[in-house]
Structures are given as structure tokens and as C-alpha cells.
Amino acid sequence: MLSASAASAQTFSLIAGSDSATSLSGLWRFHTGDNPAWADPNFDDSQWPLIHSGENWTEQGYPVFTGYAWCRFKLEVPSHSGPVDLLLTGFVNGYQVYANGKLIGSAGSAVPTRDPVAESPATTFRLPESGKDARSIQIALRVWIYQPLASWSGAGSVEEGSAAGDPKLISALLRSHRWDLLMYFVNEYAGGLFAALVGLAILALFLLRTNDKEYLWFSILLLAQFAGAPFHIMMNLGSLPFPLWFLLAEVFNALGVIAALTFFSIILNRRRSFVWWSILLLLAASPLSAALMYFQWARVGIAFALAAACIAPAYAWIIAVLLLGTIRRDASARLLVAPVTLFYGLDLLDLVSRIVWQLTGSRSLPTVDATLIRWPFPTSLEDVVGFVFILALLIFLVRRFSLARKEEERLAGELEAAKTVQSLLIPAAPPATPGFSVENAYLPAQEVGGDFFQVLPNDDGSLLIVVGDVSGKGLKAAMTVSAIVGALRGCALRKPAEVLAYLNRTMRGQVSGFFTCCAALINPCGEVTIANAGHLPPYLNGEELPVDPALPLGIADEAAYTETSYDFGPNDRLAFISDGVVEARDGSGELYGFARTQVISSQPAHVIAEAARQFGQEDDITVLSVTRAVGLNPALA
């Protein structure tokens, strides 16, 4: 549809041939600097050098500079040709266009500004009517060059495709050009959308498992990647100032790499050492490089090199820990080492390549934006590796979630079994205790608890009470309780101090951690003897009994425990309370405390336990109370 031939250098004709449009690809006159006289159609530009119209000026040997440069060419228009439109594809930053010395329009950032667009969009301009006689129209372009950007991507024309001719045909060419440009960004848009959808899905997994922070950090990684994609497309389409894009790109990139650094430290169980924190600080500082470019303290290439130098250590750390984990046969590392090393390794190569180019002017190293497939959509190696990276990590996290669910189901089964065992060891109702009224309330903080108690009557009418609390909660504490209760039931001793010494000796080394315990022997004659090992003292008729302190059980190999005796008369109430009552905490953080506990200690066991639960239960709650009946103990009758 376009005639690519020119009548002579920098002259393009709509007269020759039958085509209604002509390509403007070819040689244009070019000169750096700025002079309004260069728009004059009578100006003699024959001494100006020639450049290829659709190629980057920097790559044609013109050094980077700040300010203006002019291009000139002639267009021959036939008589009675009707309206003629001029289509100019993008230029870095922007330009003004003159026809026969008259300004007919502009595109992009055509005048100096600190916030220029990266490049002007393809734009059409209506040329002056030619009248009844054929004539030449002198076209002059006054191009403004933003040095920080030109130092990175070069100056001047972005691509081939400029043309002139019939408005309908030029309009069709403009639509085709815009469509091709949109197709160029299809993979980047699709990649960003894919990252957003996967990121939101992973965020949903995190909301289901808020303790698993790796889901949160991976979703941040992907959402930061998605956020950067539309801004990059907007910048390339000329709807976002380049300095703002550069800042946003550095912020989102730094956020994504911080999320990646944290994500891999979690899934690979890596300690956050001084090196790790140093890398994190470098990442946080990387967006500051945008200030160097904005205030033109350094070229964009130098600013980018500084930002890349802040990011590269994070890439190297991630790859290194994956390789080290693979050597150590870590399953997670072995699954991820290939796609992650490929993704960050290529990005590292690209960073190094661009830095070398900026510092030496040589493109000796390859970049990752080379096009692999041109149809139906231009696809680069970077696009393919990005999709593989996201897909690999998605599969990894779905697998991780599935394994976690199976482990939860297994633990749920074990907890249910432990709950059944614990219900047998710590029954809801105490055994028959002639001469005594025993009440108990047991409210574990989880499915199973670490508190325990035993009520052991004897043939002589005495009653041995043992109450304790294992350090920790959950299944591990419940297993310890089972061992302790089993040991108690096999103990023939009755004196409280001997019982505690026996438990300490028997359980030492058999269970991890320690446990508190209080033992009390109540004789039918009305005497109670108490020995305590780190547990809360019992309350007698609302008053705390002073007992000698001692270390909890399971700490020292040999420990001696003292006994204290008190009168225990008819209708007296002796209450044993675990620290889950005292340490109950309301929404404001206030403890239930000893004062409230003492006030309520004369109430029935279930009343005390329920009061603590409603106040704000945080630990296992155990309350056991013993009341001596009035009259003769049936065992002595």
C-alpha cells in the first residue's frame, strides 16, 4: 500500500505511481541544536548530515545530549490531490512539526519539563492544501530530548512506519500501528493479570491459614509484579510521565524482591542473619535511585545501575540458598531450584548486561527481552520464564497447602484420640468419697489440656488429692499428663511429700519440660497435710493457705518437699485452683488476679471455673474443691 521509494535523499513523493500514500522511511536531514530559522522552507540544509528516519539516533553515532535537534525532509504533493495527512510514529520524549514554516502540531513532551513522557504516540497531522498545482511541502521536526532518558534508551525515532497520503488510508495505518503496539504488550498484560489472579488466590489461602506467612509474602510478590505491569504499559503508550514510572517501577520491584527474600527465608527455614538484613536494607534503599535521575544528578543508566546493584544481592542470596538446600536434599529447595534460578538468574544477567552497556557503551552481553515468537503475539524469553516461575511456585504452594491439610487431619485424629484418653484419665465426675463432698471443673484451653488432678480415696477413709499443671499446651502437654496420671495410679505412697518426690524421680527425663504439683492428704479425723511443688497454694474457706515453696517437678534430679498440716473441720471447704483462673485476661489485658480468685474461692468449683472463662480464658482452667461432711466418716463406723 505504501511506496517506499524516494525521488531523492530526504524527498518523498505522492506524485509518482498510483499509490495514495507514501512511506517516509529513508534518509532525513538532521542537525543538533535549536534555531527557529530551521523551520523556514527556504533554509538551505544541504550541508546537514543524513540519518535513517526510523532508527535510533544514538545508534547512528550521535552522542547523548540535552535539548533540541531538528529533522527536515520534503514531500511532493500532486495537484488537486485533496487533503493529505502526515503520520509520524513515536519519538523519544516529543516534538513539534512544521509544514512550510508553519507549526501544525506537536506530540509527546515537546518542550523542556522535568516530567516528560517516555515517547510520543503515533500521531497524524493535516498538511496544508496543495492547490491546483503540484508542489513540495517542507516538513521540519523540532525534537526535544530529555537527556536522562536518552542516556538509557537513546534519542530520536522509536520505529519505522511514518507515512503521508490520503487521510482515510493514513487513518487505517494509524489504527494498524496502534493495534500492533497493543499486541506487543499482550504478553506483559496477560502476565500481570495472571500474577494478579494467582496472587489473590494465594492471599485467600493466607486468610485461611494466617499463621503461614509464606502465603502472604508470595501474594505480595505477585501483586507487586501485577502492579508494575500496567504502569509500564501506560509509560510506553505515553500516558504516564517517565520519572513517575521510574519511581513506581523501583518501588514495586523493591517490594516484590523484599517479599521474595522473606518468602524463601520462610519456606527454606533460613535464619535472618546480618547478611539477610543488610540485603533487605539495600532493597529498601533502591527506589532512592529515582531521585538521582529526576534531579539529573546522574543519567538514567547510572541510576538504574545503582538500583540494580541494590537488588542483585537479593537475587544472589535466593539462588545461593536454593542451591545450598538442594545439596542438603531439602525437598522444597529441590522442587524450586530450577524455575527460580532460571527466573532470577536471567534477571541478573539482564541487569549486568544493561549496566555494562551503560558503563562501556557495549552491548556484548545478551538481554532477556529478545523476541522468541513474533506471531500471533510477540513473546520474549522473559515472558516465558516469568510464566514458568509463577506456575512453578503456584504448584509448589498448592502442594504445600495440601500436605499441610493432610498433616492437620492427622493431628486432628491424634488430638481426638488424646481427648478420649484424657477423658478416661480425668473423668468428668470424681469417684465415690465417703465422708467428703468433692466437686471438680476442668476447662482445657484447647481440645486437650495440660492440667491434671486425681482424687484417690483409701480404705482407711483418707483422701489423697493431687492437682498439677504441665508446662505448655495441646497434644504434647496432654501426652505428658497421661504419663503423670499413669505414674500416680501406680504409686502406693500416701504422704504428700513422698508422692511429690516419687513423681519427680519417676518423670525426670521421661518428659520434656516441667510441671507443678500440689498434693494433699485429708484424714477422716479432720487433718489435712499439704506438700507443694511450684503450684498455686490451695484456699481453705476463702483464705489462701501458706505452704512452703519448692521447685516444680522435673527440674532437679533430687528434691526434698516439706509438708504443712492444718485442721479441716466439718463443712470446711478446701479449693485447689490452677493458674488458668488467676491468669484469665479480659479484652483490655487486665488479669483476673489473686484478689478476685480469693473472693470467689469459696464458691462451687463450676462457678469459679465459669467466672474465669467468661472473664477471658487463656490457659487450662482446673478447679477442685473438697468439703468435709458433717458427722462421722462412714469408713470409721
C-alpha positions in Angstrom: 0.0 0.0 0.0 2.9 2.3 0.5 5.5 3.5 -2.0 8.9 3.0 -0.2 11.0 4.8 -2.9 12.0 8.4 -2.7 12.7 10.8 -5.5 16.0 11.8 -3.9 17.5 11.8 -0.4 15.2 13.5 2.1 12.4 14.0 -0.6 9.3 11.8 -0.7 6.7 12.0 -3.4 3.0 11.3 -3.8 3.2 12.2 -7.5 5.0 9.2 -8.9 2.9 6.0 -9.2 -0.7 5.4 -8.4 -0.5 4.8 -4.7 -2.4 7.2 -2.5 0.2 7.1 0.3 4.0 7.0 0.6 6.3 5.7 3.2 8.6 8.3 4.8 11.2 5.7 5.7 14.5 6.7 4.3 17.1 9.5 4.8 16.2 12.8 6.6 18.4 15.8 7.1 19.5 16.1 10.8 21.1 18.7 13.0 21.5 19.1 16.7 20.8 22.4 18.5 17.9 24.8 18.1 17.3 27.6 15.7 13.8 28.9 14.7 15.1 29.6 11.1 15.4 25.9 10.6 11.7 25.7 10.1 11.8 28.0 7.1 11.2 26.1 3.9 13.9 28.3 2.1 16.6 27.3 4.6 19.5 25.6 2.9 20.0 22.3 4.8 22.2 20.7 2.1 25.2 20.7 4.5 23.3 18.8 7.2 24.2 15.1 7.6 21.7 12.4 6.7 20.1 9.9 9.2 17.8 6.9 8.7 14.4 8.1 9.7 13.2 5.0 11.6 16.4 4.3 13.6 17.6 5.5 16.9 19.9 8.5 16.6 22.3 7.4 19.3 22.9 4.1 17.5 23.7 6.2 14.3 26.6 7.8 16.1 25.1 10.9 17.7 26.1 11.2 21.4 23.5 11.8 24.1 22.7 15.4 24.7 20.0 17.5 26.4 17.9 19.9 24.3 16.7 20.1 20.8 17.6 18.5 17.4 15.9 19.1 14.0 15.0 16.8 11.2 13.9 18.0 7.7 12.5 16.3 4.6 10.4 17.3 1.6 7.1 15.8 0.5 5.9 16.3 -3.2 2.1 16.6 -3.4 0.2 16.4 -6.7 -2.3 19.0 -7.8 -5.9 18.5 -6.9 -4.9 15.7 -4.5 -7.3 16.6 -1.8 -6.4 16.6 1.9 -3.1 15.0 2.8 -2.3 13.6 6.3 1.1 13.1 7.8 1.6 10.1 10.1 4.6 10.2 12.4 5.4 7.3 14.6 6.9 7.8 18.1 9.9 9.8 19.0 11.7 9.7 22.4 10.1 12.4 24.5 8.3 14.6 21.9 8.4 17.1 19.0 6.8 20.0 17.2 6.1 19.6 13.5 6.2 22.5 10.9 4.9 22.4 7.3 6.4 25.1 5.1 7.5 27.0 8.2 4.1 26.9 9.9 3.6 25.0 13.2 0.8 22.4 12.6 1.0 20.4 15.8 3.0 18.6 18.4 3.1 15.2 20.2 4.5 14.0 23.5 6.7 16.2 25.6 7.7 18.8 23.0 9.1 21.4 25.4 11.5 21.1 28.4 10.0 19.6 31.5 11.0 17.5 34.5 8.1 15.1 33.9 8.3 14.1 30.3 6.6 11.1 28.7 9.0 8.4 27.5 7.9 8.7 23.9 5.3 10.4 21.8 2.5 8.2 20.5 1.9 7.8 16.8 0.1 10.9 15.6 -1.4 12.3 12.4 -1.3 15.9 11.2 -3.3 17.5 8.4 -0.9 19.2 5.8 -1.7 22.5 4.1 -3.8 22.2 0.9 -1.7 22.0 -2.2 -4.0 23.9 -4.5 -4.3 23.2 -8.3 -0.5 23.0 -8.9 1.8 20.2 -7.8 4.3 21.4 -5.2 6.7 20.4 -2.4 6.0 20.7 1.3 9.0 21.2 3.5 8.5 19.2 6.8 10.6 20.2 9.8 10.6 18.4 13.1 11.8 20.1 16.3 12.5 17.2 18.6 13.1 17.8 22.3 15.5 15.3 24.0 15.4 14.5 27.8 19.0 13.6 28.5 18.4 11.2 31.4 16.1 9.0 29.3 18.2 9.3 26.1 21.2 8.1 28.1 19.2 4.9 28.7 17.3 4.1 25.6 18.8 6.5 23.0 17.2 9.5 21.4 15.1 10.2 18.3 12.8 7.9 16.3 11.4 4.8 18.0 10.5 2.8 15.0 9.7 2.8 11.2 6.2 3.5 9.9 5.9 7.2 9.3 3.9 7.9 6.1 1.9 10.6 4.3 -1.1 10.4 1.9 -4.8 10.0 1.8 -6.4 10.7 5.2 -8.5 7.5 5.1 -5.5 5.4 4.3 -3.4 7.2 6.9 -6.1 6.7 9.5 -6.2 3.0 8.7 -2.4 2.9 9.1 -2.6 4.7 12.4 -5.2 2.1 13.7 -3.0 -0.7 12.5 0.0 0.8 14.2 -1.9 1.2 17.5 -3.2 -2.4 17.2 0.4 -3.7 16.6 1.5 -1.7 19.6 -1.2 -3.2 21.8 -0.4 -6.7 20.6 3.2 -6.0 21.6 2.1 -5.6 25.2 -0.4 -8.6 25.2 2.0 -10.9 27.0 3.0 -8.3 29.6 -0.6 -7.5 30.2 -1.6 -11.2 30.4 1.4 -11.9 32.6 0.4 -9.2 35.0 -3.2 -10.4 35.0 -2.1 -13.9 35.7 0.1 -12.7 38.5 -2.8 -10.8 40.0 -5.2 -13.7 39.9 -2.7 -16.1 41.4 -1.7 -13.5 44.0 -5.3 -13.1 45.1 -5.8 -16.9 45.2 -2.7 -17.2 47.4 -3.9 -14.3 49.6 -7.1 -16.3 50.1 -5.1 -19.3 51.2 -3.3 -17.0 53.7 -6.6 -15.8 55.1 -7.5 -19.4 55.7 -4.1 -20.1 57.3 -2.9 -16.8 58.9 -0.1 -18.5 60.8 1.5 -19.5 57.5 3.1 -16.2 56.5 4.7 -17.6 53.3 1.3 -17.3 51.6 1.1 -13.7 52.5 4.6 -12.9 51.2 4.2 -14.8 47.9 0.9 -13.0 47.3 2.7 -9.6 47.9 5.4 -10.7 45.4 2.9 -11.4 42.7 0.6 -8.4 43.4 3.7 -6.1 43.2 4.5 -7.7 39.9 1.0 -7.1 38.6 1.0 -3.5 39.8 4.2 -2.8 37.9 2.8 -4.2 34.6 0.0 -1.7 33.8 2.3 1.3 34.8 4.9 0.0 32.4 2.4 -0.3 29.6 1.0 3.2 30.4 4.5 4.6 30.2 5.2 3.1 26.8 1.8 4.3 25.5 2.8 7.9 26.5 0.1 8.3 29.2 2.4 8.3 32.2 5.4 10.6 32.8 8.7 8.7 32.6 10.1 9.9 36.0 6.9 8.8 37.8 7.0 5.4 36.1 10.7 5.0 37.0 9.9 5.7 40.7 6.8 3.4 40.7 8.8 0.7 38.9 11.6 0.8 41.5 9.1 0.8 44.4 7.1 -2.1 43.1 10.3 -4.0 42.1 11.8 -3.5 45.6 8.6 -4.5 47.3 8.4 -7.7 45.1 12.0 -8.7 45.8 11.6 -8.0 49.6 8.6 -10.3 49.5 10.6 -12.9 47.6 13.5 -12.6 50.1 11.1 -13.1 53.0 9.2 -15.9 51.3 12.3 -18.0 50.6 13.7 -17.5 54.0 10.4 -18.9 55.5 10.0 -21.9 53.2 13.7 -22.9 53.4 13.9 -22.2 57.2 16.8 -19.8 56.8 17.9 -17.7 59.8 17.6 -14.0 59.1 21.3 -13.2 59.7 23.1 -9.9 59.5 23.7 -10.5 55.8 20.0 -11.0 55.2 19.0 -7.8 57.0 21.8 -5.9 55.1 20.3 -7.1 51.8 16.8 -6.1 53.0 18.1 -2.5 53.7 19.7 -2.4 50.3 16.4 -3.3 48.7 14.5 -0.7 50.7 17.1 2.0 49.5 16.9 1.1 45.8 13.9 3.4 45.0 16.1 6.4 46.0 17.9 6.0 42.7 14.9 7.6 41.1 15.8 10.9 42.8 19.3 10.8 41.1 17.6 10.7 37.7 14.8 13.1 38.4 17.1 15.9 39.6 19.5 14.9 36.8 22.3 14.2 39.2 23.0 11.1 37.2 21.9 9.6 33.9 19.1 7.1 33.9 21.6 4.4 33.2 23.7 5.2 36.2 20.6 5.5 38.4 19.4 2.1 37.1 22.8 0.6 37.7 22.7 1.8 41.3 19.2 0.4 41.8 20.3 -2.9 40.1 23.3 -3.1 42.5 20.9 -2.9 45.4 18.7 -5.7 44.0 21.3 -8.1 42.7 22.5 -9.3 46.2 18.9 -10.4 46.9 18.8 -12.4 43.7 22.2 -13.9 44.5 21.1 -14.8 48.1 17.9 -16.5 46.9 19.7 -18.6 44.3 22.5 -19.4 46.8 20.2 -20.7 49.5 18.2 -22.8 47.0 21.4 -24.4 45.6 22.6 -25.0 49.2 19.2 -26.5 50.1 19.4 -28.7 47.1 22.8 -30.0 48.1 21.4 -30.7 51.6 18.5 -32.6 49.9 15.8 -30.2 51.2 12.6 -31.2 49.4 11.4 -27.6 49.0 14.7 -26.4 47.5 14.9 -29.3 45.1 11.4 -28.5 43.7 12.1 -24.8 43.2 15.8 -24.5 42.4 15.3 -24.9 38.6 12.5 -22.4 37.9 13.7 -19.8 40.5 17.3 -20.0 39.4 16.2 -19.6 35.8 14.0 -16.6 36.6 16.3 -14.7 38.9 19.5 -15.8 37.0 18.2 -14.4 33.7 17.2 -11.2 35.5 20.7 -11.0 37.0 22.2 -11.5 33.5 19.9 -8.8 32.1 20.9 -6.4 34.9 24.6 -7.0 34.4 24.2 -6.6 30.6 22.4 -3.3 30.9 25.0 -2.0 33.5 27.9 -3.0 31.2 26.1 -1.3 28.3 25.7 1.9 30.3 29.2 2.0 31.6 31.1 0.9 28.5 28.6 1.5 25.6 29.0 -2.1 24.6 26.1 -4.5 24.1 28.3 -7.5 24.3 26.1 -9.3 26.7 22.6 -10.5 25.8 19.4 -9.2 27.3 16.3 -11.2 28.1 13.8 -9.1 26.1 14.8 -10.7 22.8 11.7 -11.9 20.8 11.4 -15.6 20.6 8.0 -15.8 18.8 6.5 -13.0 16.7 3.1 -14.4 15.8 0.4 -14.2 17.0 1.9 -12.1 19.8 5.5 -11.1 20.3 6.9 -13.3 23.0 10.3 -12.9 24.7 12.3 -15.2 26.8 11.5 -13.0 29.8 7.7 -13.6 29.2 8.1 -17.4 29.0 10.4 -17.6 32.1 8.0 -15.3 34.1 5.0 -17.6 33.4 7.0 -20.7 34.3 8.2 -19.0 37.5 4.7 -18.1 38.7 3.2 -21.5 37.6 6.0 -23.5 39.4 5.6 -21.6 42.7 1.8 -21.9 42.4 2.1 -25.7 42.1 4.6 -25.7 45.0 2.3 -23.7 47.3 -0.8 -25.8 46.4 1.2 -28.9 47.1 2.4 -27.4 50.4 -1.2 -26.5 51.3 -2.4 -30.0 50.5 0.3 -31.6 52.6 -0.5 -29.2 55.5 -4.1 -30.1 55.3 -3.2 -33.8 55.5 -1.0 -33.1 58.5 -3.8 -31.2 60.2 -6.2 -34.1 59.6 -3.6 -36.5 61.1 -3.1 -34.2 64.1 -6.8 -33.8 64.5 -7.1 -37.6 64.7 -4.4 -37.8 67.3 -6.0 -35.0 69.3 -9.3 -36.8 69.2 -7.6 -39.9 70.5 -5.7 -37.9 73.2 -9.0 -36.3 74.2 -10.6 -39.8 74.6 -7.6 -41.0 76.7 -7.7 -37.8 78.8 -11.4 -38.2 79.4 -10.7 -41.6 80.9 -7.8 -40.4 83.0 -9.5 -37.2 84.2 -13.2 -38.2 84.4 -15.9 -35.6 84.5 -17.2 -36.8 87.9 -14.9 -37.8 90.8 -15.0 -41.3 92.4 -17.1 -42.0 95.5 -15.5 -40.3 98.5 -17.4 -41.3 101.7 -17.3 -38.5 104.3 -16.3 -35.9 101.7 -18.0 -33.9 99.0 -15.8 -33.4 96.0 -16.5 -31.1 93.1 -14.3 -30.6 90.0 -14.4 -28.4 86.9 -11.9 -28.9 84.0 -11.9 -26.5 81.0 -8.9 -27.0 78.7 -7.9 -24.1 76.6 -7.6 -26.4 73.5 -9.0 -29.7 72.6 -6.8 -31.3 75.2 -5.1 -29.7 78.2 -2.0 -29.8 80.3 -3.8 -29.6 83.7 -4.5 -32.8 85.7 -5.9 -33.9 89.0 -6.5 -37.2 90.8 -8.8 -38.0 93.7 -7.6 -41.2 95.4 -9.7 -42.4 98.4 -8.3 -45.1 100.6 -9.8 -47.9 102.7 -8.9 -46.1 105.9 -11.2 -43.2 105.0 -8.4 -40.8 104.0 -8.4 -38.9 100.7 -5.3 -38.1 98.6 -5.7 -35.1 96.3 -3.1 -34.4 93.6 -3.5 -31.4 91.3 -0.9 -30.2 88.8 -0.2 -28.2 85.6 2.2 -29.2 82.8 4.2 -26.6 81.0 2.9 -26.0 77.5 -0.5 -26.7 75.9 -2.0 -29.0 73.3 -1.1 -32.5 72.3 2.4 -32.6 73.8 1.1 -31.4 77.2 -1.7 -33.9 77.1 0.8 -36.8 76.5 2.8 -35.6 79.5 -0.4 -35.6 81.6 -1.1 -39.2 80.5 2.3 -40.3 81.7 2.0 -38.4 85.0 -1.5 -39.8 85.8 -0.3 -43.3 84.9 2.6 -42.9 87.3 0.2 -41.6 90.0 -2.1 -44.6 89.7 0.8 -46.9 90.1 2.0 -45.2 93.3 1.3 -46.8 96.6 2.6 -43.9 98.7 0.2 -41.7 100.6 2.3 -39.0 102.3 2.2 -35.8 100.1 6.0 -35.1 100.3 6.8 -38.7 99.3 4.3 -38.6 96.4 5.9 -35.5 95.0 9.4 -36.9 95.4 8.2 -40.1 93.7 6.8 -38.1 90.7 9.9 -36.1 90.4 12.1 -39.2 90.4 9.9 -41.1 88.1 9.2 -38.4 85.5 12.6 -36.8 85.4 14.0 -37.5 81.9 10.8 -39.1 80.8 9.0 -35.9 79.8 10.3 -32.7 78.4 9.7 -29.5 80.4 8.5 -29.4 83.9 5.2 -29.5 85.8 3.8 -28.0 89.0 2.0 -30.1 91.5 0.2 -29.9 94.9 -0.6 -33.0 96.9 -2.9 -33.1 100.0 -3.8 -36.0 102.3 -7.1 -35.5 104.2 -7.5 -37.7 107.1 -11.0 -38.6 108.4 -10.1 -37.3 111.8 -10.0 -33.7 110.4 -6.4 -33.0 109.5 -5.1 -32.0 106.0 -1.4 -32.3 105.2 -0.1 -30.4 102.1 3.1 -30.5 100.1 3.6 -28.2 97.2 5.9 -28.1 94.1 5.5 -24.7 92.4 1.7 -24.9 92.2 -0.7 -22.3 93.5 -1.5 -22.9 97.2 -5.0 -24.1 98.0 -7.7 -22.0 99.6 -9.4 -23.0 102.9 -12.7 -21.3 103.5 -11.7 -18.4 101.3 -8.2 -17.9 102.7 -5.0 -18.9 101.0 -3.0 -21.4 103.0 0.6 -20.6 103.5 2.7 -23.6 102.3 6.5 -23.9 101.9 7.6 -23.2 98.3 9.6 -25.7 96.2 10.8 -26.1 92.7 8.4 -27.6 90.1 8.9 -31.3 89.3 11.2 -32.4 86.5 13.8 -29.7 87.1 16.2 -31.1 89.7 17.2 -34.8 90.0 16.8 -34.9 93.7 14.5 -32.6 95.5 13.0 -32.6 99.0 9.5 -31.4 99.7 8.2 -30.2 103.1 4.7 -30.8 104.5 2.4 -28.5 106.3 -0.7 -29.6 108.3 -4.0 -27.8 109.0 -7.2 -28.5 110.8 -10.0 -29.5 108.4 -13.3 -29.3 110.2 -16.9 -30.2 109.3 -18.2 -28.0 106.4 -14.8 -26.6 105.7 -14.1 -26.1 102.0 -10.7 -26.7 100.5 -10.3 -25.4 97.0 -7.4 -26.3 94.6 -7.2 -23.8 91.6 -4.8 -23.8 88.6 -3.1 -20.7 87.3 -5.6 -20.6 84.4 -8.0 -18.9 86.8 -5.6 -16.3 88.1 -4.2 -15.6 84.6 -7.5 -15.2 82.8 -7.3 -11.9 80.9 -10.1 -9.7 79.6 -10.1 -7.7 76.3 -8.2 -4.8 77.8 -5.5 -7.0 79.1 -6.4 -7.0 82.7 -5.8 -10.2 84.7 -8.4 -11.9 86.8 -5.8 -11.9 89.5 -5.4 -13.3 93.0 -7.8 -10.9 94.7 -10.8 -11.9 92.6 -9.7 -15.6 92.9 -9.6 -15.4 96.7 -13.1 -13.7 96.9 -14.6 -16.4 94.7 -12.6 -19.4 96.1 -15.5 -20.5 98.5 -17.9 -20.9 95.6 -18.6 -24.3 94.0 -16.0 -25.5 91.5 -18.0 -24.9 88.4 -18.9 -21.4 89.4 -15.2 -20.5 89.8 -14.2 -22.0 86.5 -17.1 -20.4 84.6 -16.2 -16.9 86.1 -12.7 -17.2 84.9 -13.8 -18.5 81.4 -16.2 -15.6 80.9 -13.5 -13.1 82.1 -11.2 -14.3 79.3 -9.7 -17.8 79.3 -6.1 -18.0 78.0 -4.9 -21.2 79.7 -6.3 -24.5 81.0 -8.7 -24.0 84.0 -8.9 -26.6 86.7 -10.9 -26.2 90.0 -11.3 -28.9 92.5 -13.0 -28.4 95.9 -13.3 -30.8 98.9 -15.9 -30.2 101.6 -15.8 -32.3 104.8 -19.2 -33.8 105.6 -20.8 -33.2 109.0 -20.9 -36.3 111.2 -18.9 -39.5 111.4 -17.0 -40.7 108.4 -18.7 -43.9 107.2 -15.3 -45.5 106.8 -14.8 -45.3 110.6 -18.2 -46.5 111.6 
